[in-house]
Amino acid sequence: MKTDYLLPHIFRKIGWFVFIPCWVMIIVSWLGINDWFDDDWLSFVTLHIGNLGFFTPEQEGHSFLYFAREDMFSEIIYCLAFVSLYMIAFSKEKVEDEYVKHLRMRSLVWALKVNTIFFVIFTWFCFGMVYVTLLLLSMFSIFLLFHFRFLYELHRRRIHNEE
């Protein structure tokens, strides 16, 4: 099985180094205590796609595609967190053998199943902004579920081999 989708092992450390501050900033932003941060310096002109009108009635005069100035702090933090989770989840182990590849595949399938169950539950029982927030979390949770399940399976393997 080719593993050209895996990053070198050093990317796991880089990913954690980037993810932890991003996650703290996301939590601070969700709690609404980020008034100390003035993100005007992260404001620039971006392309807006898909103006539906009923979400932003003050922009009804715009077409489907238009340019406008936006504060991009949240978008940058979310993208950094997402990329860092990718680096954590898909970096090679120091020893990458066939069994580790097998554990990686089993953990990924397990994470997809669990995330799908969460998605169905969220869809049936959560509404409004709670639903949107949980969908955002599920985007991150797939990587976290996969990585922690993979580490758990790897740890179990090492314990059973030492006995």
Steps between C-alpha positions, in 0.01 A plus 500: 500500500642834398528761773572805287212675678692489830717790607841462666492437877618853588167641375323352804695731731448797270128420487465497879706819524254675265178331615513578873512882465240486222265293716543742791415791269194315368374432852564863602312613190204271576483624858490857371792624708717597205425873521868560571590399145456762230499312171486802268852419388369161378227664299528488121292478185368151431273340245150424632326209333129436522304792641163349590349824625312360800817450707628853446216733402728805508691357200203427275634729229800274440513234234585133551872582482637822645802639680484648850729574791489235774673434832682174436628415850250217560548353154879497535483339845254231383712419195818482709328270749368277222838474323680438829258216583573353158872515579445331837276225365688420182863509601702180500594311810871455572458135401241468226443129427208306350323456832516873572348563157228249584430674833493834322238376255285339772516818708402716205197283423401501869530881514285537189232273649493687833499839327212388278300390806566839662397675179169312484428572868584870452276520195201345677524669840689830467374812327607854420844625595558199728477279189738723304748500789482121533557463125806718534622283787438183300736634236777497762382191686563261212874567527500487879297179516726337243823607668403405854353166390818429305717586802280283722527202263876551469535516878294180543721327244816599685364383837397161360835451327695575819313239707 
